[in-house]
């Protein structure tokens, strides 16, 4: 299954680089997103691998807030992550 990092979690004047908002392909509501709460998300590059520590809902449109072990690079926005 494919998931895309859509944005960092942010407010009006700051953003948190280790927390990302992720859209899983084919998930459009909160009920179908429930099965991904116990999954682990991994962002991989050629040299590094960053794993998630926590997953929760954000809104009712099926997006997930994923907290990673450390900050994601700016190049991660729009890229895919692995779901375990």
URFENFEN-V389533 format. One record per residue. N is the residue number from 0. RES is the residue in one small letter. OMEGA is omega in degrees with one decimal (999 if undefined). Layout:
N | RES | OMEGA
N | RES | OMEGA
//
This chain:
0 | x | -173.6
1 | x | 175.8
2 | x | -176.0
3 | x | 174.5
4 | x | -177.5
5 | x | -178.0
6 | x | 168.5
7 | x | 170.2
8 | x | -174.2
9 | x | 174.8
10 | x | -177.2
11 | x | -175.7
12 | x | 176.1
13 | x | 174.7
14 | x | -178.0
15 | x | -172.7
16 | x | 178.7
17 | x | 176.6
18 | x | -176.0
19 | x | 173.1
20 | x | -173.3
21 | x | 175.7
22 | x | 177.9
23 | x | -177.9
24 | x | 178.5
25 | x | 179.4
26 | x | -176.0
27 | x | 178.0
28 | x | -175.0
29 | x | -176.4
30 | x | 179.5
31 | x | 178.1
32 | x | -178.6
33 | x | -176.3
34 | x | 179.3
35 | x | -178.0
36 | x | -179.5
37 | x | 179.9
38 | x | 175.0
39 | x | 178.5
40 | x | -178.3
41 | x | 173.0
42 | x | -176.2
43 | x | 168.1
44 | x | 179.9
45 | x | -174.7
46 | x | -174.9
47 | x | 176.6
48 | x | -178.1
49 | x | -177.4
50 | x | 178.6
51 | x | 176.7
52 | x | -177.2
53 | x | 177.1
54 | x | 176.4
55 | x | 178.0
56 | x | 166.5
57 | x | -177.5
58 | x | -178.3
59 | x | -175.9
60 | x | 174.9
61 | x | 178.0
62 | x | -177.5
63 | x | 171.6
64 | x | -177.3
65 | x | 176.9
66 | x | -178.3
67 | x | -178.8
68 | x | 178.8
69 | x | -173.9
70 | x | 175.9
71 | x | 175.6
72 | x | 179.4
73 | x | 179.3
74 | x | -178.2
75 | x | -178.5
76 | x | -178.2
77 | x | 179.8
78 | x | -179.1
79 | x | 174.9
80 | x | 179.1
81 | x | 178.1
82 | x | 179.2
83 | x | 999
//
